[in-house]
Structures are given as C-alpha cells and as structure tokens.
Amino acid sequence: MSIPKTISIDTLPEKFEGAKTVINEYGSLDTDTVIFKLNPETWSCVEVCQHLIRFNTLYCEQMDKAVDSFSTIPVNGESFSPKWMSRKIASFLEPPYKFGVKTFKPMFPSTVDLNPAETFHKLIEIQDNIIDFLGNAKSERWNLDKVCASHPMIKIYKMSLTDFLIIIDAHQRRHFWQIEQILKRIPD
C-alpha cells in the first residue's frame, strides 16, 4: 500500500481507534493462545505487543519533546504532507511484508514477567494517548509538518510529527499482520 502524499487530521485518530479494536480482540484471546510461540526464535503475540509498546513509547516521547521545544506551536489547516523518506519507510513497513527486518536490541520485548492483560492494557493506553495528542493538535490547529524532532535512534534524521505518526501506524499494522500469521499457525 502506498502512503498518501497528504493526510487529514481527521483520518489520523481513526487509525489509532482501529488499532484499539484490534488490540482488544487480542486481549479477548486465552492466555495459552497469546503466549504461544511458533518456535523458540520467534515472538509470541504478547511479545509482539511488548515490542510495539517499546517502539511507540520511544516515538511518542520524541513527539512530546518536539512539541515541548516550541513556545508557540506553528498553526495550519487540517492536512499534512509526510516527507518522501518517511512515506517510503512507512510503505516498506506496510503489511503483508516480504521479509523481516532486524530489530534494534532496545526494542526487543521483555521475556520476563509476561502479563498479557497488562501488555494489552498498556498498548491501548498508548493508543489513547496518541488520540488525545491528535485531539490537541486538531483543536489548537498545530502544523504537524512544522514540528520536528530527531529520529529516536538515527539522530541525524529529522522527522515531523506527521512522519512519526505515519510510521507508528504502519509499524503497528505490520506487527498486527505478524500476530495474525502466528494465530493462523497455532495447532488445534
């Protein structure tokens, strides 16, 4: 799927509301299902969600820092344009993906104290925080293209809030697709 050149402030919260629906579906599954691993080298559904928590938290912290760095946030209308490079990254992350990407070590899920209910709750809480963030952006008419911060791990790459949001969304959908593949392969 190609990432559009222009994104509306109204469509962004819908993406994260949709993610909440998916996460709630995973949360309704039994514990044995969500901790099942296809093999010792792969992640379970809960571990994938823990990875998303780490990734999203890191990105959201950078977004908050970007907003905090402005005494007055630039304003604009209601549509935004992600940068070409961020659109390419998000397109690459789109499911179904053809090959895996090595995960940075800080993004590995915890293998201790796997608590499915807590994991799903935390991931939904992050979606709510992003939706609230977007609510503030809309009501205060923030220009999401003009508020920028460095990528959390690749410091030389500057990203706008628009860039952060499209990458979080595509990354989540990539891993929701991964979870669906795990669930399809669980033996009866």
C-alpha positions in Angstrom: 0.0 0.0 0.0 1.3 3.4 -0.9 1.3 6.1 1.7 -0.7 9.2 0.5 1.2 12.5 0.0 -1.4 14.3 2.0 -3.1 13.2 5.3 -6.0 14.8 7.0 -6.1 15.5 10.7 -9.4 13.7 10.8 -8.1 10.4 9.5 -5.2 10.1 11.8 -7.2 9.4 15.0 -9.3 6.8 13.1 -6.1 4.8 12.5 -5.4 4.6 16.3 -9.0 3.9 17.2 -8.9 1.0 14.7 -5.7 -0.2 16.4 -7.5 -0.3 19.8 -10.2 -2.5 18.3 -7.5 -5.0 17.1 -5.7 -4.9 20.4 -9.0 -5.6 22.3 -9.5 -8.6 20.1 -6.1 -10.0 21.1 -6.9 -9.2 24.7 -10.0 -11.4 24.5 -8.0 -14.5 23.5 -7.0 -17.0 26.1 -3.5 -16.8 27.7 -2.2 -20.0 26.1 -3.0 -18.6 22.6 -1.3 -15.2 23.2 1.8 -16.6 24.7 2.2 -19.3 22.0 5.5 -19.2 20.1 5.9 -20.9 16.7 9.4 -21.8 17.7 11.9 -20.6 20.4 13.4 -17.9 18.0 10.1 -16.2 17.2 7.9 -13.9 19.3 4.5 -14.7 20.8 1.5 -12.3 20.3 2.2 -10.7 23.7 5.9 -10.3 22.9 5.0 -8.6 19.6 2.7 -6.2 21.6 5.5 -5.5 24.1 7.8 -4.6 21.2 5.1 -2.2 20.0 4.9 -0.7 23.4 8.6 0.0 23.4 8.6 1.4 19.9 5.6 3.5 20.3 6.7 4.8 23.7 10.1 5.9 22.2 8.4 7.6 19.3 5.8 9.3 21.5 8.5 10.6 23.8 10.2 12.2 20.8 6.9 13.7 19.6 6.3 15.2 23.1 9.8 16.6 23.2 9.2 18.2 19.8 6.0 19.9 21.0 7.7 21.0 24.2 10.5 22.6 22.3 8.1 25.3 20.9 7.0 28.2 22.9 4.3 28.7 20.3 3.4 25.8 18.0 3.0 26.8 14.4 -0.6 26.5 13.2 -2.0 25.5 9.8 -5.1 23.9 8.3 -6.1 20.3 8.5 -4.0 18.4 6.1 -0.3 17.4 6.3 2.3 16.1 4.0 4.8 13.4 5.3 8.3 13.7 3.9 9.2 11.5 0.9 11.6 9.4 3.0 9.1 8.8 5.8 6.5 7.8 3.2 9.0 5.3 1.8 9.8 3.9 5.3 6.1 3.6 6.1 5.4 1.9 2.8 8.2 -0.5 3.5 6.6 -1.4 6.8 3.2 -2.0 5.3 1.8 -5.5 5.6 2.0 -8.0 4.2 5.7 -7.8 4.3 8.0 -9.9 2.2 10.9 -10.2 4.6 11.7 -9.4 8.2 13.9 -6.6 9.5 16.3 -6.9 12.3 15.0 -5.2 15.5 17.3 -2.9 17.4 18.1 -4.5 20.8 16.4 -1.8 22.9 13.1 -2.7 21.1 13.2 -6.4 22.0 10.3 -7.5 24.1 10.8 -8.4 27.7 11.0 -12.2 28.3 10.4 -11.9 32.0 7.0 -11.5 33.6 4.8 -11.8 30.6 1.5 -10.4 31.7 -0.9 -10.5 28.7 -3.7 -8.4 30.3 -1.2 -5.7 31.4 0.5 -5.7 28.0 -2.7 -5.2 26.1 -3.9 -2.6 28.5 -0.6 -0.6 28.2 -0.8 -0.8 24.4 -4.4 0.5 24.4 -3.3 3.3 26.8 -0.6 4.4 24.3 -3.3 4.5 21.5 -5.5 6.7 23.8 -2.5 9.0 24.4 -1.9 9.3 20.7 -5.6 10.0 20.1 -5.5 12.7 22.8 -2.4 14.2 21.3 -4.1 14.4 17.9 -7.2 15.9 19.6 -5.0 18.7 21.0 -3.3 19.1 17.6 -6.7 19.5 15.9 -8.2 21.8 18.5 -5.1 24.0 18.6 -4.6 23.7 14.8 -0.9 22.5 15.1 1.0 22.3 12.0 2.2 18.7 12.3 4.6 19.2 9.4 6.5 22.1 11.1 7.0 20.5 14.5 10.1 18.3 14.1 12.5 16.1 16.2 15.3 13.7 15.6 14.5 10.0 15.0 14.9 8.3 18.4 17.8 6.1 17.2 19.0 7.7 14.0 19.7 11.2 15.4 20.7 12.8 12.1 17.2 12.0 10.6 14.8 14.8 11.4 11.1 13.8 11.4 7.9 15.9 11.5 5.0 14.9 13.8 3.3 13.8 10.6 6.3 11.5 9.8 6.2 10.0 13.3 2.5 9.3 13.2 2.5 7.6 9.8 5.4 5.4 10.8 3.8 4.4 14.1 0.7 3.5 12.3 2.4 1.4 9.5 4.7 -0.3 12.1 1.7 -1.3 14.2 -0.2 -2.7 11.2 2.9 -4.6 10.2 3.0 -6.3 13.6 -0.8 -6.9 13.8 -0.3 -8.7 10.5 2.5 -10.7 12.1 0.3 -11.6 15.0 -2.4 -12.8 12.6 0.1 -15.1 10.9 1.0 -16.5 14.3 -2.6 -17.1 15.2 -3.3 -18.9 11.9 -0.5 -21.3 12.6 -1.4 -22.3 16.2 -2.2 -26.0 16.2 -5.8 -27.0 17.2 
